[in-house]
Each structure stands twice: as structure tokens, then as C-alpha cells.
Amino acid sequence: MAKGRTEIASLGEFGLIDRLTSKFKKGNSSTICGVGDDAAVIEASRDKAVVVSTDSMLEGIDFDLTYFPPKHLGYKAVTKGISDVVAMNAVPEQITIALGISSKISVEFLDDFYEGVAFACKEAGVDLVGGDTSASLTGFVVNITAVGRAKKCDVSYRSGAKQHDLICITGDLGAPYMGLRLLERESRVLQGLENPQPQFEGHEYLLERYLKPRARYDMIESLRKEGIVPTSMIDITDGLASEVLQICKASKCGARIYLDHIPIAKQTMALADEMNIDPVIAALNGGEDYELLFTVPLDKRESIIKLGCIDIIGHITAENTGAYLVTPDGNDIALKAQGFTPKE
Amino acid sequence: MAKGRTEIASLGEFGLIDRLTSKFKKGNSSTICGVGDDAAVIEASRDKAVVVSTDSMLEGIDFDLTYFPPKHLGYKAVTKGISDVVAMNAVPEQITIALGISSKISVEFLDDFYEGVAFACKEAGVDLVGGDTSASLTGFVVNITAVGRAKKCDVSYRSGAKQHDLICITGDLGAPYMGLRLLERESRVLQGLENPQPQFEGHEYLLERYLKPRARYDMIESLRKEGIVPTSMIDITDGLASEVLQICKASKCGARIYLDHIPIAKQTMALADEMNIDPVIAALNGGEDYELLFTVPLDKRESIIKLGCIDIIGHITAENTGAYLVTPDGNDIALKAQGFTPKE
């Protein structure tokens, strides 16, 4: 494990960029020019729209390097970037990465980070086509821009949900949040110990969902094969409650989702129980799930069920009825959103 | 001047985004969907390639908020983003902005920042189509992604320079660097004074070039009208020396540039003289000029001269001859690049 530490200054900015990006080859036919020029050049086609999204991850806010391995961080950065493109029902094809690099970051750290980036890119069939490196006075800063394409008629906006549409969700929710809570707990408990032995047994699923989440680009293909174009779609980064409200706001509608229909994995349930956390809160407000929340017309019910791995958790209502969580005993609880506020 | 200070927490993330972006309307016909969804959607056309570039600006590294007004910072961020698109000989059409916001930043600061963004966007005919806001533990972080389009046959890469091509440059160099040095000097001199009166008279040009630089998108249109497609092009952000070397490396060629042909404004000369700085060093290594360095075949000489405001500063040579600055007394000085190294 004892890798050497190479200072970035020993390579210089241009040497560093060469080292980090030389392994990336363009794979998509739409990539005309990748890394190494002022900008990337991407082939367009008359019937396909280009979809662009940008996201940042800041040390101390979005990740803690004491328990976030750089390889996983690189992987997760790609996921975070392309998940927004996927949420438009578009196929992600290119990313750029801009880094702010503090003095504690070594060349070996960046090698690992880019190994994770490369792995995620390969899995998702995405090309790294550009970037920027800058010094950072304080923390490691990652910005990912993702580019994808879709037929214009296939793009799913947040604004297209209609009354009576079914509200659907991929995968399960709350696992990344519980993974984070576990990492925080072990980090607290083991602080100062010389040879820390964190207890992660049985929680591998939660850790993987937090540290190495995969964007649901697989669903874009599945939905296309079933001839389903979601009337609205969003990826779940701020928690289910926040995303349902975003769709309601953009689509000028209300929603009812049923608590006992929300998919929560048994590992999530188990750790939540152990840590005295309500697993529904983890699902509603935890965030970073990178699953897809989308709506389809009522007549697509059979097609959705046929796909498997998608849960129907509720339906769209009229705007004036508001957005509610319905509990098994029939109570209605108003959904509330959470956003960030600057930290001290 | 005593504006109130509104805390971001009082608006919440979504209230903040609404406030900052509600004034931006889409203006370009290629913008299908702008701010407010998971990603922006951009119209493509069969004969035009899409060009994408990303750049970061970090507090304490790329700007100092003690003397960088937020409105100018917003303006400059747009310039920095679109300058890379322009350097591909493409027309910038969209940008996204991702911000890392520390607790010292107020809503009023962000209002001013976005006023500068809006002003620059309007001038350049560019739409703000998306972004991301995140808390930042330490400094203000700005990431700009710019998107543009060009006919595939018109894209200028760094790699196309050929032996005997003329090396051309727009505008003049070194002024932003001297503007920065002036701001640093006044900030140092006036530190701790209750009612500081910085001495900026006669230096307005230098300050404007540093605080409010304009990208040379005007040149794209001018070159097109003259039927000139540069064989290679790059924007000057790290100083002339570094950019010449980038073109030489990508194009596998050498270069000779003539010291007395390098355009330096008289205001730059005057302050450099006053501060005992070699103005040629400011031009070669200062950076942040956002001017264009490009090459054209020898037979375009008349067209270039006709355009005015472009200087021919040298020519491309064979790769094995290296890249040199030729002084008026006939000495050859090897060009050296500078990049960033992480700061303590």
C-alpha cells in the first residue's frame, strides 16, 4: 500500500495533464476531437438534440477524503455528471472534468482518481473529452460536465407530467444515505486509533451505493425498447421528496405517493433499525440515490410492470391538491423539499 | 452603497436559483431548453459540430474578492468560458455556471455576480442554460462550461499549423497582467487604512483588461468574412510563450516570433516602466489576455493586414528548429512555458 508520493510541481501542469489523460481514447463516433485542444468537438446530427449538464463536488461538503478513496470519487463524479443527462432520457456520450487541486493532493491520488473516471467512462460508454486543472487554496474541487444526445421527441423534461400519470421509480432508495452514516460512524469511533478496523461486514451494499453509485443509463435503453417515453423525469439526488416537488412545480400538478410502495432495500432497513433512523426519512430526504423518478401515462402500467425493477409509487393529481405522502393508516403528510445552505 | 445583506439560507437553494436565473431568457434559436431542468437541451444541425469547453475560477487563486467586484467577476467568468469556444473558430451560443458558495457570500453578492454574467451574455449573444449551486467550505468557486457551434470544415484546432505559416495575434498583450499588479500594489499600500483612496488614474485601460476582459468573438465573424480559416488557433490565457509552445507541440513544428512585433499598449509600457517590470515578460508570461493567437498560410498576408487590429508576429518553422523569440539585435531566446503549481 505504501505508494510513493510524487509532487505535482515535479511534473508541471502540462506534464500532469498529459499523464492523466493519455490513457483516454475516444470511443464514441460522435467524438470528433477529445482532450488536448481549447474545446472538445462533437458531431451533431439533424434529428438529435444535444443535452448538456454541469455539476460540482467540493471537498468537505460533498465528500470527505478521510473515507472516500480517490478511485471511487472519480467513479462517482462521472455518475453524478451523466445521471443528469440520463434524466433527460438522453444517452450520455462525453464528459469534461475540471479540477481544483490543493497542495496536499499528490500525483498518485490523481492517478487513482482518473482510474475511477476511466472505469466509469468505460462502463457507461462515455468519452472524456476535455477539462481544466487549477490550483485550489483549500480543498479538492471536482466539476463534471456531461454531454449526451437524444431524438428531440424523446427528451423527457420535468414539466410534462399530467394528471393521473403513474409515478415510477427505479431501484431502491435510502441506501447511499445509510452508507454515508455508516462511514461517518466508523470514522468517529476509530478516530485516533493507530490501526483502525472499521466494521463494514454485512453493509457492503450500502457502502457501494454511496461510494460507487452507478447512473441508470441502462434504463434509457430499457424504456426505449418498451416504447416508453416518460412524460416527465428527474434523477434522485436531493431525496425523493424534493424531486417529486420539482416535478410538481415544473408540471404544475400535485402528487400522491404511498409510503408502503417506496422501495427500500433490506440492508438499508437493517442499518436504519440499528442506528435508530427512520428508513423512510433516508428515502425521502437522504439523496444521492442516482435513481430515476419518472411519470408515464396510466396505459403504460403493464409495460412498466413487465420491465421489472421499477416500482409504481403513486400518481399525479391536480395542482391544487398539493403533494402528499400517504401512510398505510391513511394519513396524508405534506412533502417538504430540502436544499443546501452554506455551511460555516 | 450600504446594501442590506440577505443570507442565502433565508431563500433556500431553490429560491436562490429562481431569483438568480429568472431574468435570463433564451435568445439563441439553438437553445431548446435552458435553466430549470436536469440538463440543457440544444438544437443540433447536420453540418455543424458542437464545441464544448469547461473552466474553473477559484477564490484566492484566480481572483481576490478584496479587489474583484462581483459584477466584473461574473462578466469575466463568461469571457473565460466562451474564449475557449472562440479559439476553436466556433460561435459561442450557450453557457452553464456551477458555483461553490461559502458562508460569507450574500444574496446581494450573487445578484451582482449574475448581473455581470447577464451583461456579458447579452453582449456576446450567449444564453445561460443551466448550472449547479453547492455549498463551499472555504472559498467562492466558479465553473463555466461553454457550448458553441461551427461548420466542421471551419473548426480550427491547435494541430494544423504548417511550416511557413504566419503567426498572428489579435489586440495587445500584457495589459491584464499589469492591471493585476496595479491592484495588488494598491491593495498592499492601502491595507488597514480607514478610507482608502487607490490611485488608478491613467490606468483605466489596464484595470478594464484585467477585471472585464472581452472574448474575441468579434474576430470569428471578421475572419469568416475575409474567407480565412486559421490553420491553428488558441486563446492566450497562460501568456504568449506558453500558447506558442502549445501550437508547436500539437502541430509538430517550430516557431520564430519577433520581439519588436509583439503588440504592447502604451499604458502597459508606462506602468511596467514605473513598476520596474519588463513589459515583454508581461506579454510573454502574464496571461489572461483572452486574445487569439492563430496561424494562416503565407498567401493570406494581405487579407490579415486588411482586417487591421491583427499583428503578424512571426512564422512557423520546422519542428527540429524549436521555438524562439528573436530580439531586435538578432539574439534567439528559447520560449519557455509556465503552468500552475499547487500553492501552499
Contacts between the chains, C-beta under 8 A, distances in Angstrom:
chain1	res1	chain2	res2	distance
A	8	B	341	6.4
A	8	B	342	5.5
A	9	B	341	4.3
A	9	B	342	7.1
A	12	B	339	5.1
A	12	B	341	7.3
A	13	B	339	2.7
A	13	B	340	5.1
A	13	B	341	7.3
A	14	B	337	6.6
A	14	B	339	5.3
A	32	B	49	5.9
A	32	B	152	7.2
A	32	B	155	7.9
A	33	B	155	7.7
A	33	B	157	6.5
A	36	B	158	7.5
A	36	B	250	6.9
A	37	B	88	6.9
A	37	B	157	5.4
A	37	B	158	5.3
A	37	B	159	7.6
A	37	B	250	7.4
A	38	B	53	6.2
A	38	B	84	4.3
A	38	B	85	7.6
A	38	B	87	4.0
A	38	B	88	5.5
A	38	B	158	7.2
A	38	B	233	7.8
A	38	B	234	6.0
A	38	B	235	6.2
A	39	B	51	4.6
A	39	B	52	5.9
A	39	B	53	3.5
A	39	B	84	4.9
A	39	B	85	5.5
A	39	B	87	7.3
A	39	B	88	4.9
A	39	B	90	7.3
A	39	B	146	7.5
A	39	B	148	7.6
A	40	B	51	6.9
A	40	B	52	4.9
A	40	B	53	7.0
A	41	B	49	5.0
A	41	B	50	7.5
A	41	B	51	5.5
A	41	B	88	6.8
A	41	B	152	7.9
A	41	B	155	5.7
A	42	B	49	6.3
A	42	B	50	4.4
A	42	B	51	7.4
A	42	B	52	6.4
A	43	B	49	6.1
A	43	B	50	7.8
A	43	B	152	7.9
A	44	B	44	3.3
A	44	B	45	6.2
A	44	B	46	7.0
A	44	B	48	5.8
A	44	B	49	6.2
A	44	B	50	5.1
A	44	B	149	7.5
A	45	B	44	6.1
A	45	B	46	6.1
A	46	B	44	7.0
A	46	B	45	6.0
A	46	B	46	4.1
A	48	B	44	5.8
A	49	B	32	5.9
A	49	B	41	5.0
A	49	B	42	6.3
A	49	B	43	6.2
A	49	B	44	6.2
A	50	B	41	7.5
A	50	B	42	4.4
A	50	B	43	7.8
A	50	B	44	5.1
A	50	B	50	5.2
A	50	B	147	7.6
A	51	B	39	4.6
A	51	B	40	7.0
A	51	B	41	5.5
A	51	B	42	7.4
A	52	B	39	5.9
A	52	B	40	4.9
A	52	B	42	6.4
A	52	B	52	7.0
A	52	B	94	7.1
A	52	B	96	6.5
A	52	B	129	7.2
A	52	B	130	6.8
A	52	B	145	6.9
A	52	B	147	5.8
A	53	B	38	6.2
A	53	B	39	3.5
A	53	B	40	7.0
A	53	B	96	7.4
A	53	B	130	6.3
A	54	B	54	7.6
A	54	B	96	4.4
A	54	B	97	7.8
A	54	B	98	4.8
A	54	B	130	6.4
A	54	B	131	6.5
A	54	B	132	5.7
A	54	B	143	6.6
A	54	B	145	5.0
A	55	B	98	6.6
A	55	B	132	5.0
A	56	B	98	4.5
A	56	B	99	7.7
A	56	B	100	5.9
A	56	B	132	5.5
A	56	B	134	4.9
A	56	B	141	7.0
A	56	B	143	6.1
A	57	B	134	7.6
A	58	B	100	5.1
A	58	B	134	5.7
A	58	B	135	7.3
A	58	B	136	5.3
A	58	B	137	6.8
A	58	B	141	6.9
A	59	B	137	7.3
A	60	B	137	4.0
A	60	B	138	7.7
A	61	B	100	7.8
A	61	B	134	6.2
A	61	B	135	4.9
A	61	B	136	6.6
A	61	B	137	5.9
A	62	B	134	6.7
A	84	B	38	4.3
A	84	B	39	4.9
A	85	B	38	7.6
A	85	B	39	5.5
A	87	B	38	4.0
A	87	B	39	7.2
A	88	B	37	6.9
A	88	B	38	5.5
A	88	B	39	4.9
A	88	B	41	6.8
A	90	B	39	7.3
A	94	B	52	7.2
A	96	B	52	6.5
A	96	B	53	7.4
A	96	B	54	4.4
A	96	B	145	7.2
A	97	B	54	7.8
A	98	B	54	4.8
A	98	B	55	6.5
A	98	B	56	4.5
A	98	B	143	5.7
A	99	B	56	7.7
A	100	B	56	5.9
A	100	B	58	5.1
A	100	B	61	7.8
A	100	B	141	6.7
A	101	B	342	5.4
A	102	B	342	6.2
A	103	B	342	4.3
A	103	B	343	6.5
A	103	B	344	5.3
A	105	B	342	6.9
A	129	B	52	7.2
A	130	B	52	6.9
A	130	B	53	6.3
A	130	B	54	6.4
A	131	B	54	6.4
A	132	B	54	5.7
A	132	B	55	5.0
A	132	B	56	5.5
A	133	B	340	7.2
A	134	B	56	4.9
A	134	B	57	7.6
A	134	B	58	5.7
A	134	B	61	6.2
A	134	B	62	6.7
A	134	B	340	6.4
A	135	B	58	7.3
A	135	B	61	5.0
A	135	B	340	4.8
A	135	B	341	6.9
A	135	B	342	4.7
A	135	B	343	5.1
A	136	B	58	5.3
A	136	B	61	6.6
A	136	B	342	7.5
A	137	B	58	6.9
A	137	B	59	7.3
A	137	B	60	4.0
A	137	B	61	5.9
A	137	B	138	7.1
A	137	B	139	6.2
A	137	B	343	6.3
A	138	B	60	7.7
A	138	B	137	7.1
A	138	B	138	3.9
A	138	B	139	6.2
A	139	B	137	6.2
A	139	B	138	6.1
A	141	B	56	7.0
A	141	B	58	6.9
A	141	B	100	6.7
A	141	B	141	5.7
A	143	B	54	6.6
A	143	B	56	6.1
A	143	B	98	5.7
A	143	B	143	4.1
A	145	B	52	6.9
A	145	B	54	5.0
A	145	B	96	7.1
A	145	B	145	4.4
A	146	B	39	7.5
A	147	B	50	7.7
A	147	B	52	5.8
A	148	B	39	7.6
A	149	B	44	7.5
A	152	B	32	7.2
A	152	B	41	7.9
A	152	B	43	7.9
A	155	B	32	7.9
A	155	B	33	7.7
A	155	B	41	5.7
A	157	B	33	6.5
A	157	B	37	5.4
A	158	B	36	7.5
A	158	B	37	5.3
A	158	B	38	7.2
A	159	B	37	7.6
A	233	B	38	7.7
A	234	B	38	6.0
A	235	B	38	6.2
A	250	B	36	6.9
A	250	B	37	7.4
A	337	B	14	6.6
A	339	B	12	5.1
A	339	B	13	2.7
A	339	B	14	5.3
A	340	B	13	5.1
A	340	B	133	7.2
A	340	B	134	6.3
A	340	B	135	4.8
A	341	B	8	6.5
A	341	B	9	4.2
A	341	B	12	7.2
A	341	B	13	7.3
A	341	B	135	6.9
A	342	B	8	5.5
A	342	B	9	7.1
A	342	B	101	5.5
A	342	B	102	6.2
A	342	B	103	4.3
A	342	B	105	6.9
A	342	B	135	4.8
A	342	B	136	7.5
A	343	B	103	6.5
A	343	B	135	5.1
A	343	B	137	6.3
A	344	B	103	5.4
